[in-house]
Amino acid sequence: MQTYSFSNIKSVARWIVPSMLALAVLPGCQPPPQQTTNAGNAPATPTAQGTPTTGGASTEGNQAPTTGDIPIGEYNGLTGETAGFGKTTHNGIVLAVEEINAAGGINGRKLKLFTLDDESKPEKVPPVVTKLITQNDVVAVLGEVASSRTIAAAPVVDRYGVPMISPSSTNTAVTVTPNGNIRDYVFRVCYIDPFQGEAMAKFLHDTKGLKRVAIFRNIKEDYSKGLADAFMKTFTEKGGTITTDKSYSTGDRDFRAQLTAIKASNPQAVFVPGYYSEVGLIARQAKEIGLNAPLAGGDGWDDPSIANLPAIQGSYITNHYSMDSKDPRSANFVAAYKKRFGQAPNALSALGYDATKLLADAMKRAKSLNGGDLRDAIAETKNFPGVTGDITINDQHNAVKPAVVLQYQNGKQVLVDTIQPAASS
């Protein structure tokens, strides 16, 4: 990618306000990255630099100070249903900030990271993001992993004119308003569900030769519904048959009734576009009732907690990144991450890292760090050299990049295919 910019802080006066209500995580400083502050439920009262615009998105964006450290915000589910995702993404962000500051920062100014926990709950997101903007004076926001929670933040950042980059929210609605307009200040560095669903449908139908697949979706998650719909569209267009389309809800723990119905439909595979927090149980219970068709899913499976489960072995997922990559950028990232955190990264770690590095690159290219200028620089990004692949931001604020198909084998994710985006993406 090549074009990037970032802007928006607030005012030097607001910098003086002690941001004690949030944890300031300055790369390289203590405490460790997992120590974050819960933002609470009440939105902060806007101050001079954090005053929202009226009537929708700001065209000029937030006004940023021109001296001192540059505050950036991160919100993630560091506790709750998908805490594993939040923590690994956070680690990638922290590593990137540390490297950026060690290399001299942004034109001599260091980044200062403020991280808040949304408890993996969409309803917690608006006050958390409002707090980052109005109390911590951030010029940009990184987050979230889950599409539902990024969608909850989008109106807030648009209202205040502060750019936001999601590392891994793949639902199409993330960058689009309810009336179909592209959101001015929302971007992502991951591919979107239509492409991810299309990639898995192509793999199962074309590469594996399967003609009959069942779907088991989470009806409470925008991510799961979007991915299921995209998969169904492509698979049926290719002549495949969806044997049944069953659903569950976040927090469910007994899936046997739905799995029994899926088994009765005699599928050759079951597409489960859920999150790891449910997929492990689903896979185990599928085996218990004798449903032996292989499972397939998306990037929502990518958490170390399920990699070694016997019931997961042989399953396929689409993902953003493979540890098998021979690219030197990827190898260097893996080595640095292992040294910093004592464990291997996953795709979400890599996406958090890429989102932060892309933001920093945009900051260096932006006319200023004011919201509008920074937004424009991010939007102009072309062929940014990320560890998850070269990233170009298109006119819908989505990343154009390939997807990989991985298979769980003996507790490891093994690269089995790479699906390139259409030339028109």
Buried (B, 14 or more C-beta within 10 A) or exposed (E): BEBBBBBBBBBBEBBEBEBEBBBBBBBEEEEEBBEBBBBEEEBBEBBEBBEBBEEEBBEBBBBBBEEEBBBBBBBBBBBBBBBBBBBBBBBBBBBBBBBBBEEEBBEEBBBBBBBBBBBBBBEBBBBBBBBBBBBBBBBBBBBBBBBBBBBBBBBBBBBBBBBBBBBBBBBBBBBBBEEEEEBBBBBBBBBBBBBBBBBBBBBBBEEBEBBBBBBBBBEBBBBBBBBBBBBBBBBBEBEBBBBBBBBBEBEBEEBEEBBBBBBEBEBBBBBBBBBBBBBBBBBBBBBEBEBEBBBBBBBBBBBEEBBEBEBBBEBBBBBBBBBEBEBEBBEEBBEBBEEBBEEEBBBBBBBBBBBBBBBBBBBBBBEBBBBBBBBBBBBBBBEBBBBBBBBBBBEBBBBBBBBBBBBBEEEEBEBBBEBEBEEEB
